[in-house]
């Protein structure tokens, strides 16, 4: 029974990961900042701030953890490399694996990446990309210099049950309301995605397989899709038809549409320059095989239907559609 710490076990990736660990007989502790969690009676909990280096060092030094899964990024303040690496290095001698949840954003930009491609440099303008890349470099350097058992995972857009971002839910709100869905530009921008259950399974396998130590893994659906293909797939998962309305990005931005905060015009963070990747290494080392895309979207949709969702706000959509003469 491995003593296992999950940093961030209550929201999204952690909620898919913790049940898998419990099924495998792990003794799980979760670190989070909330007052409650969905695993009452099944896990131990520690309340804390993952950006507090000294308290994290004490936790990891005293916890006798054999496995650590580090899933948390502080979106408000950022989480820098030293806020991960210093506590990680303080882990006790029983540590067998430290699985760090990085991101495809660590590459900065570009298409068809494999894991040996260079990561974003330290002067990269976007802080999230920069922090993820710098953290990976720090952890993998610890492996090279001191044998620290780090593994890093690089997922693209994650979807599935309990998604805290307005992503697939944004589109299903509109599709089920028989609303047109706005497509930025010509809809050909590429996106690559990963189902949260597949990502959680890859994380567990990275902890179990000796070949993973000191390596990075791209974890995703095998092929990217265009933005238009994504919306059509979401409509198919919902069993509905969808009408697409193409509007220039500059028009959407000029009307006040946002990528990172409301009002969203194409979900949260979803209209970004494409970064795509190959998953050959994860398949070879971890036996990773993603759930077929349409099947996983169907599972995500069933979870969405069980949610208590707020009333959608379509006011920006109406303004944009009116601006281009295409009503709802």
C-alpha positions, 0 to 999 in steps of 0.5 A: 500500500503506497503512501501517496500525496495528490497535490490538488485532489478535489477539482478536475484532474485530481477527481479522476486520479484519486479514485484510480489510486484508491482502487489500486490500494494506495493510502492517499493524502490530498492537499487542497485549500478548500473546506470539503472534498468528495472523498470523505472517509477514504483519504487523509487531507491537508489544507495548504497553499502549494505556492508556500515553499516552506510549508510545502517543504515541511509536508513533503519532508515529513510525509514519508510519501512514496508517490507524489502527483503534483497537479496544481497551478495557481492561475491567479499568482502563477506557480514558478519553478522554485515553488515546485522544485524546492519542496520536491527536493525536500521529499523523504528517502522513500519517494519512488516517483514525482509525477508533475502535471505540466502542459503542452504550453511548455513548448511555447508554440509549434506543431507536431512536437515530440518530447525531445523538442526544446521547451519555451525559453526563460524569456518567453512572454507568456508566464504560464508557458514560461513557468511550466517549461522552467519547472520541467527543466528544474525537475528533470535537472534534479533527476540528472544531477541527483537521481530525483524520480521525476516524470512530467506529463504534457497534456493539451486541452483537458475535457471531461467530468468536473471541468472547472473551465468553460470549455465543452460545457460552453458549447453544449449550453448553446447546442441544447438551446438550439442556438447558433455557435460562433466559429472564429475565422474560418474554423480551421485552427487546430486543437488537440485534446485529452480526456481527463480519465485518460490523463489520470490513467497515464499519470498512474502508469507513469508512477508504476513503470520504471521506464518513465523515470526522468522522462516527459510524456505527451498525453493526448488524443492521437490527432488534432481537430479543427475548431469546426470539427470539435464543435461538430463532434460536441453536437454529435455527442449531444445528439443534436444538429448545430448551425455554425456562424463564422465571424472574424476574430478581429470582429469578435475581439472588437466587440469585447469578446475574450479568450481568458475571461467572460464574455467568451466567444469560443469557450475559455482558453479555446481560441489560442494559436495551435500547439500539437504533439505526438504521443508515440513515447506514451504509447511505447513506455506507458501503454497509453491508448486514449479512449476514442474521441467520440466515445469520451465526448459522450461520457463527458456529455452525460456528466454535463447533463447531471450538472446543476448549471447556471443559466447561460448568458447569450448576450455577447452571442446576440451582439456578435450575431447581430453585428454580422447580420446573422440572428439566432 
